Amino acid sequence: MKIGKLGQKLKSSIRKHYVRRKDFDSLSEEVRRLAKKIAKIEKASASSPIEESVQSAKTKTRKQKETGAEATKADKLQDPLTRINGIGKVLEKKLRSLGIHQFSQIADWNEEDIDRISEHLRFKGRIQREEWVRQAKEFAG
């Protein structure tokens, strides 16, 4: 069972079984505390910054859909990745689908990240050849 669904079921269970406000508040605080622990465990178990950013983007989108909230100003800030030589509109779209929206994310890639992205995009050596990381560092400032 996914952790998000477990949290939702726990919240609904709390509301159904405990009607007194005092009990609900203490249990609600317990849910928040456990959610923070779960977030720390998920963060520790993430294997790379790429996967973390993809998961973070998915979580933000899911929360926005659940709450009906629009994206914040910070979420809307995206660097024009096409400024990097070798990234066109199609590649930019693929990178954004992976949760890569800013030059700083590309600038932080290590060799493992580059290999993983190259494999996902079905490029071999293109990222190194076209020096995406160096260019991203320049644009990131």
C-alpha positions in Angstrom: 0.0 0.0 0.0 1.4 3.4 -0.9 2.3 5.7 1.9 0.0 8.5 0.7 -3.0 6.2 0.7 -2.1 4.9 4.1 -2.0 8.4 5.5 -5.4 9.2 3.9 -6.9 6.0 5.4 -5.5 6.8 8.8 -6.9 10.3 8.7 -10.4 9.0 7.7 -10.2 6.4 10.4 -9.3 9.0 13.0 -12.3 11.1 12.0 -14.7 8.2 12.1 -13.6 6.7 15.4 -12.8 9.8 17.5 -15.4 12.5 17.6 -14.1 14.4 20.6 -12.0 17.3 19.6 -9.2 16.7 22.1 -8.7 13.1 20.9 -8.8 14.2 17.3 -6.2 17.0 17.9 -3.8 14.6 19.6 -4.2 12.0 16.9 -3.9 14.5 14.2 -0.6 15.7 15.6 0.5 12.1 15.7 -0.3 11.8 12.0 1.7 14.9 11.2 4.7 13.5 13.2 4.5 10.2 11.4 4.2 11.9 8.0 7.4 13.8 8.7 9.2 10.6 9.6 7.9 8.9 6.5 9.2 11.9 4.4 12.6 11.6 6.0 12.7 7.8 5.3 11.7 8.4 1.7 14.3 11.1 1.3 17.0 8.8 2.8 16.0 5.9 0.5 16.0 8.0 -2.7 18.9 6.9 -4.9 19.7 10.1 -6.8 18.8 13.8 -7.1 17.1 13.0 -10.4 14.7 10.5 -8.8 14.1 12.9 -5.9 13.2 15.7 -8.3 10.9 13.5 -10.3 9.2 12.3 -7.1 8.9 15.8 -5.8 7.3 17.0 -9.0 4.8 14.1 -8.9 4.0 14.9 -5.2 3.4 18.6 -5.9 1.2 17.8 -8.8 -0.8 15.3 -6.8 -1.2 17.7 -3.9 -2.3 20.5 -6.2 -4.9 18.2 -7.8 -6.2 17.0 -4.4 -6.5 20.5 -2.9 -7.4 22.3 -6.1 -4.6 24.7 -5.5 -2.8 26.3 -8.4 1.0 26.2 -8.8 2.8 28.7 -6.7 5.0 31.3 -8.3 8.1 29.3 -7.5 6.7 26.2 -9.2 6.0 28.2 -12.3 9.6 29.4 -12.5 11.3 27.3 -15.2 14.5 28.0 -17.0 14.5 27.9 -20.8 16.5 24.7 -21.1 16.7 25.2 -24.9 19.4 27.8 -24.2 21.7 24.8 -23.7 23.3 23.8 -27.0 21.9 20.4 -27.9 18.6 20.7 -26.1 15.7 21.4 -28.5 12.0 21.7 -27.7 11.5 17.9 -27.8 14.3 17.2 -25.4 13.2 20.1 -23.1 9.8 18.5 -22.9 11.3 15.1 -22.0 13.5 16.7 -19.4 10.5 18.5 -17.9 8.6 15.2 -17.7 11.5 13.9 -15.6 11.1 16.9 -13.2 14.1 18.8 -14.6 13.1 22.4 -14.9 16.1 24.5 -14.0 19.7 24.9 -15.0 20.8 24.3 -11.4 19.4 20.8 -11.5 21.5 19.9 -14.6 24.5 21.6 -13.1 24.4 19.3 -10.1 24.4 16.1 -12.2 27.2 13.6 -11.5 28.4 10.8 -13.8 25.7 8.4 -12.6 23.0 10.9 -13.2 24.3 11.6 -16.7 24.3 7.9 -17.5 20.8 7.5 -16.2 19.4 10.4 -18.2 21.4 9.4 -21.3 19.8 5.9 -21.1 16.4 7.4 -20.5 16.7 9.8 -23.4 18.4 7.1 -25.5 21.6 9.1 -26.0 25.0 7.7 -25.5 27.6 10.3 -24.7 25.7 13.3 -26.1 25.4 15.0 -22.7 29.1 14.9 -22.2 29.9 15.7 -25.8 27.8 18.8 -25.8 28.8 19.7 -22.3 25.3 20.2 -20.9 26.6 20.3 -17.3 29.2 23.0 -18.0 26.6 25.1 -20.0 24.0 24.7 -17.2 26.6 25.9 -14.6 27.2 29.0 -16.7 23.5 29.8 -17.0 22.7 29.0 -13.4 25.2 31.6 -12.4 
